[in-house]
Amino acid sequence: MVAHQRDRLAEGFQSMNEGVREAIERPVELVKEYPLSSMLLMFGVGMGVGVLLSQAISGSFIEMFEPEPSTTEKIKRQLYDAVTSVISPSMLRQIQSYTSQ
């Protein structure tokens, strides 16, 4: 019984080994059959990865160098938030129309 299980296990590893070998050999055959398409595909993948990485890196640099709002701007924002929570939306639109001119 143990020998039978060992044989089944060995067969499983052998079939898995063959599957891995086929999975490795198939892309190699495709690259040999279609070299230009393979090269263009890898170029596109590389460009995509490069764009994604550059966006991630530049986004963090932009946040790092973004100026902190001044005290005046903070107070202005707090006052604006306080007023907008008290005044009705129609009155707020009327005030905004006066200030935007």
N, C-alpha and C positions, 0 to 999 in steps of 0.2 A: 504494500500500500504506500509506504514512504517512497519507494523507488518510482512508483507510478506518478506520485505528486512531483517528485524531483524531475522526472522526464517532461511532465507537462510544463513545469516552470522553465526548464531549459528550452523547450519549444517556444514558449512565450517570449523569452528573451531573444531567441534567434529571429522570430518574426518581427519583434520590435526593432532589432538591429537592422534587418532588411528594410523596414519602413523608414528608418532614419537615413539609411544609405540612399534610398530612392528620393527622399525629400531633399537631400543634398545634391544628388546628381541631376535632378530635373531642372533646377534653375541654371545650372552650369550649361546644360544642353540648350536651354532657351537663349542664354546670352550668346552662345556660339551660333545659333540660328539667326538671331536678330541683334547684331552688335550695335547698330546705330540707334535702334529703338531703346535698347537697354541703356545706352550711354545717355540719351536724352531724358529717359525716365529718372535716372540717378541724378542728373544735373538738376532736374525740376525738384526732386525731393530735397536735394542739398540747398537749393535756393529757398524753398519753403521753410526748412528748418532754420536757415540763416535769418530770414525775415522775422520769424517768430522769436528767435533769441534776441535779435537787435531791438525788437519792440519791447521785450521784457526788460532788457538792460536800459534802454533809453527812457522808459517810463519811470524806472526807479531813480535815474539821474535827474529827470525833470522835477520829480517830487522833492528831491533833496535840495535843489537850488531854487525852489519856489519861495518867494519872499513871504515872510510872516506879516499878516495885516497889522497896521499900526493901531495904536490905542484909539485914535479918532475913528478909524474904520470899524473897529469892534463896537464902540459906543453907538455909532451910526446904525450898525446892523441890529443892535439890541433895541434901540428906539424904534426902528422900522418894524421889527417883530412885535413889539409891544403895541404899537399903533394899529397894525394890521389885525391883531387879535381883538381889538376893541371896536374899531370902525366897521360899518357894514361894507360889503363888497361894492355896492353901487357908489357909496361915498368915497371909497378908496380909488375907484376908477376915475371919479371926478377930480380928486386931488392929483392923481397921476397925470391926467390930461393937462392940468395947470402947470405941473412941474416939468413936463417934457417939452413945452414950447420954448 
